[in-house]
Amino acid sequence: MAAHRLPNYLKTYRKQSGLSQRELAFLLGLKRREQLSRHEKNRCVPTLRVALACEAVFKTPVADLFAGASDSITREIGTRVETLTASLQKKSVQGKDARLTARKLAWLAEQQGRAVSSHI
């Protein structure tokens, strides 16, 4: 099992860069450093725009900057993929619907395979 990771590593990357909260907030396009502080402390989730700006500033993928959050989301999606797969397998469909259901099940199985191989 993967080690527990922090919800985000914004403060770690900021400290490594030597930037103050005010300076990083400026680079990210935030109006006040308090906004960044809330993100660093995981008190609020940054917008997609801010998350992508963090990626651009630190040249690090969003999934690495927000590693703990990414892990949690990945687990949730895995559970939903399993639930949807089970639901589709229970359906009895014929004709065009059967082909579409088979395609969905094949895609979901591929997603499950990717999730397993990425956690090995």
C-alpha positions in Angstrom: 0.0 0.0 0.0 1.2 3.5 -0.8 2.5 5.7 2.0 0.1 8.3 3.4 0.7 11.5 1.6 -0.2 15.1 2.6 -3.3 16.6 0.9 -1.0 19.0 -0.9 2.6 20.0 -1.0 2.2 23.7 -1.9 4.0 24.9 1.3 6.9 22.4 0.7 7.4 23.6 -2.9 7.0 27.3 -1.9 9.6 26.9 0.9 12.0 25.1 -1.5 11.7 27.9 -3.9 12.4 30.6 -1.3 9.2 32.5 -2.2 7.1 34.2 0.4 3.3 33.6 0.4 2.8 37.1 -1.0 5.2 36.4 -3.9 3.7 33.1 -4.8 0.2 34.5 -4.5 1.2 37.2 -6.9 2.6 34.6 -9.4 -0.6 32.5 -9.1 -2.8 35.6 -9.7 -4.3 35.6 -6.3 -5.2 39.0 -4.8 -4.1 38.2 -1.2 -1.6 35.9 0.4 -4.4 34.7 2.8 -5.9 32.9 -0.2 -2.7 30.9 -0.7 -2.5 30.2 3.1 -5.9 28.6 3.0 -4.8 26.4 0.1 -1.5 25.5 1.8 -3.4 24.5 5.0 -6.0 22.5 3.0 -8.8 24.7 4.3 -10.2 25.3 0.8 -9.7 23.7 -2.6 -8.0 25.8 -5.2 -9.8 26.5 -8.5 -8.6 24.6 -11.5 -7.0 27.8 -12.7 -5.0 28.2 -9.5 -4.0 24.5 -9.5 -2.8 24.7 -13.1 -0.9 27.9 -12.2 0.8 26.0 -9.4 1.8 23.4 -11.9 3.2 26.0 -14.2 5.1 27.9 -11.5 6.7 24.7 -9.9 6.9 22.7 -13.2 5.3 19.8 -11.2 2.2 17.9 -12.2 -1.0 18.9 -10.3 -1.4 15.3 -9.1 2.0 15.5 -7.4 1.4 19.0 -5.9 -2.0 17.7 -4.5 -0.9 14.1 -3.9 -3.1 13.2 -1.0 -6.1 14.7 -2.7 -5.2 12.9 -5.9 -4.9 9.6 -4.0 -8.3 10.1 -2.4 -10.0 11.0 -5.6 -8.4 8.0 -7.4 -9.8 5.6 -4.7 -13.3 7.2 -5.0 -13.3 6.8 -8.7 -12.1 3.2 -8.4 -15.0 2.4 -6.2 -17.4 4.1 -8.6 -16.0 2.2 -11.6 -16.6 -1.1 -9.7 -20.1 -0.1 -8.8 -20.9 1.0 -12.4 -19.3 -2.2 -13.7 -21.5 -4.4 -11.4 -24.6 -2.4 -12.4 -23.9 -2.8 -16.1 -23.2 -6.6 -15.7 -26.6 -7.1 -14.1 -28.4 -5.6 -17.1 -29.9 -7.9 -19.6 -29.8 -6.0 -22.9 -30.0 -7.0 -26.6 -29.1 -5.7 -30.0 -27.5 -2.2 -30.2 -27.8 -1.7 -26.4 -25.9 -5.0 -25.8 -23.0 -3.7 -28.0 -23.0 -0.4 -26.2 -23.0 -2.1 -22.8 -20.2 -4.4 -23.9 -18.2 -1.4 -25.1 -18.7 0.3 -21.7 -17.7 -2.8 -19.8 -14.6 -3.2 -21.9 -13.6 0.5 -21.2 -14.3 0.2 -17.5 -12.2 -3.0 -17.4 -9.4 -1.1 -19.1 -9.7 1.7 -16.5 -9.5 -0.9 -13.7 -6.4 -2.4 -15.2 -4.7 1.0 -15.5 -5.6 1.8 -11.9 -4.1 -1.5 -10.7 -0.9 -1.2 -12.7 -0.3 2.4 -11.6 -0.4 1.4 -7.9 2.1 -1.5 -8.2 
